[in-house]
Amino acid sequence: MIPFNKPMIAGNELEYIRKAVDSGKISGNGSYTQLCQQYFEQRFHFHKSLLTTSCTAALEMSAILINIQEGDEVIVPSFAFVSTANAFVLRGAKIVFADSSPAHPNIDSNSIESLITPKTKAIIVLHYGGVACEMDKITSLANHYSLHYGHQIFVIEDAAHSIGATYRNKPLGGIGNLSAISFHETKNIQAGEGGMLIINDEQFEKRAEVIWEKGTNRVAFSRNEVAIYDWIDIGSSFLPSEITAAFLFGQLEKFDAINVRRKYLWETYWQLFSKDSNRHLFHTPVIPEYAEHNYHIFYLVCKNKEQRNDLIRFLADMGIMAVFHYQSLHLSPFFKDKHDGRNLPNAEIFSNCLVRLPLYPNLVDAEIVKIYEAIMTFYSDIEK
Ligand SMILES: *Cc1c(COP(=O)(O)O)cnc(C)c1O
């Protein structure tokens, strides 16, 4: 069986977990947490980063930080993970779903302006597969309407897929006012469950530490800035244990090797599937000129839902696990009665027709060839 994803030990993860235990501190915000945060601040020049229990948690922190109130509107792509919207729903926001671009699964930046109203508080972008959204256009829209309505409209990056990828040479996660990264086992750098909040806008720096530590000033206390720590704001337990941080740091030390390997595998897929002779069968990923991606996902877009589902079943019978991705959130059982009825046809196409192929560092060339040949067999059967 070729699985869709296979977690792996990249380097010193287990040794670091032992060191954390031996050090006598495995609760949060210890030395491995600091090392992970410094890694991001130094390598990508993020203003500040806080390790979290998940990307979901980081998104929830961002909703608290921008002070979402009942009835505030938040623009979210419909082709997104549940947490991308849920984090804001939890604070009482009204979600306004946006469509995908016709060419790729990212939010259609041309569709955003018509969704902005005096109640808009934030625009959430998701760089699907680590391929950047059109950030200059989106940030200038947010800035323009912030001035126009006299209150700030924030841009938040769901950068769950995106570490190491760039938009016009700027690291993803470093562009929005706030950003959220994931270290879930399916992501390029993994810690089982884990995430990070990136604070690019200095106004959030102090309060983020408080929300992170259950609404207390315990972080300031640990730096000897206050004599006791108190309950001073809302918050929750958003910080992971040192066991998670130790594992993560072992992965981060192998960041470049992991990305080089993924690049090789992604490009091997690309060379096989993007041949001219295959163009009438399915679409391959579109990478806009402004995006330098990080080889997070290799996907195909089939002609219709039935063909996509048949392909997934066919591959499963051949011992290959390929998977669909997000179901359009505006049509979900939770949201469909709350949606305003606008059609979002491109999001539905990606929900219905996209299939992701196995991609993880221990995948080998022969397996990619086997996957390619199985897919070509599927298509030659249906073309007969
Ligand atoms: C994986 C993922 C998340 C959630 O990440 P967790 O760390 O599992 O909470 C959020 N958004 C996107 C786009 C994701 O792919």
The ligand as an ORCA input file, in Angstrom:
! r2SCAN-3c Opt
* xyz 0 1
  C      -4.240     21.600      8.456
  C      -4.925     22.905      8.286
  C      -5.439     23.640      9.356
  C      -5.520     23.098     10.723
  O      -4.328     22.805     11.245
  P      -4.302     22.109     12.698
  O      -2.865     22.345     13.081
  O      -4.640     20.690     12.445
  O      -5.259     22.819     13.556
  C      -5.961     24.885      9.128
  N      -5.998     25.404      7.910
  C      -5.543     24.725      6.841
  C      -5.583     25.357      5.512
  C      -5.017     23.448      7.000
  O      -4.609     22.766      5.928
*
